[in-house]
């Protein structure tokens, strides 16, 4: 039995896969989402997303974190495609540049923050697993980058209570 091709829809912000199945999309043509605090990221699908893993490109401006310092009970991987960023991992700072790869084993506290003179594009891949749990500790190192939860918590709304958490669909600004 052959797999079906997904239905592709054009939105004002770009194209999205609108049904299950295989598809090919160009990042410059697909819909992206933007947050004042957390940068821009590709949004390939109109619905809840890929079933077995999450993948996308996240673009951060200098000083912009991609979220709050946290750990997950599943693995994630990050590949810097262009630019520079600071990885805060287990209360340490590591400077990353294009083609640096960060494997994040389950339970590793981490966050990425844009650095350098311009945007940083990062390919992010993670497992979608039932029962995945996140933990947001208070972190002195992450706080220097505006990326620490104000309280130690497992509840994302508490960790992000100081962020607007407004996500605007937009057209791609990178790599154009």
Buried (B, 14 or more C-beta within 10 A) or exposed (E): EEEEEBEBEEBEBBBBBBBEEEBEBEBBEBBBBBBEBBBBBBBBBBEEBEEEBBEBBBBBBBEBBBBBBBBBEBBBBBBBBBBBBBBBBEEEBEEBEEEBEBEBEBEBBBBBBBBBEEBBBBBBBBBEBEEEEBBBBBBEBBBEBBBBBBEEBEEBEBBBEEBEEEBEBBBBEBEE
